[in-house]
């Protein structure tokens, strides 16, 4: 993608787009701490409460690839602003909801807006910031905003719920969104893919959107309905079947949404697998810790949120140093280091929660997990966007965001289901094992000069 105007300072572009990304990722986790208050405030049945989370992640994940392609074809700024407007209006509707059904519908619309914002914003950053140190710094800030948004949700959700009430976990988005929409025309240049066909692979878009939505639906319902429930099995099976249909469509389409050459691009698949692993391991483990703190330990939302502050700080620190780490040891090496830190942190978390250690003993685990998440996220984002090429930056951005959302859904379902069946220590052990195994696989296979976007 190439900006149609290049006279605007990239720092302002990056700051605005990172702020928007922070907010849309924040809304995946900020609601978790507020769920008990939402349940009592709106009269949710226990079995239906998870739809407050599921409705958002389902639509968010399902439409990311399509939204990324629309940004390639019709301009990143246009898609970004439209998505942010939809997200802001839906956030207002969420905060004003008077019934469970109204809140769930508004959350779904909010997810649709977020799906447009995330890939358009990342593609615009890669198109407007020159390759080299400036790009690496921008991706560091981007990753800090994305990963920090997910981590900050635990803290801000507790503060807002306890001090202002649950509607404010949604209403806080409205002034931020309005300000970003007002500033975007003056700050963000329009971008479009160079040399790309103007056609949209409609059949492929429908197939992949439905496939991802069904897959996330099945995964997110696993914890409440059980791994063997018809909804879980049907969702996962249906999603996989539609992915096979999507692959067949793409093989025959004249202008496919995901060309085979893109999927074979050196490093792209690996970057997406790492993105999924990062969120699967960290989100599941942190949610299990949150439930332990608010459940058996009886801590308030504010106390629980405050304990998660080191995660935020560590993610930001890891993200801002991730570019230099990636430059020094290559993308694979940086991903291995980050995943190793996450695995070590989860092991320590399992030890602390299983014993009688003071609650502050979780802080080193949080620091290791947050720093590892920041470093590895920068490396996987840099590798994934670089591998795709300029004409498909929006799609690549959508893929990376999709991988992160699917990883979140998979991690939460697997960790909570395993904890219920085999215990907390077994669930955390499995998450740690996954992170450490991925770290071992990511280690560069041969020595040589470090390259920022190496994939082998």
Secondary structure by P-SEA (a helix, b strand, c coil): cccccccccaaaaaaaaaaaaaaaaaaacccccaaaaaaaaccccccccccaaaaaaaaaaacaaaaaaaaacccaaaaaaaaaaaaaaaaaaaaacccaaaaaaaaaaaaaaaaacaaaaaaaaaacccccaaaaaaaaaaaaaaaaaaaaaaaaaaaaaaccccccccccaaaaaaaaaaaccccbbbbbbcccccccaaaaaaaaaaaaaaaaaaaaaccccccccaaaaaaaaaaaaaaaaaaaaaacccccccccccccccaaaaaaaaaaaaaacaaaaaaaaaaaaaccccccaaaaaaaaaaaaaaaaaaaaaaaaaaaaccaaaaaaaaaaaaaaaaaaaaaaaacccccccaaaaaaaaaaaaaaaaaaaaaaaaaaaccccaaaaaaaaaaaaaaaaaaaaaaaaaaaacccaaaaaaaaaaaaaaaaaaacccccccccccccc
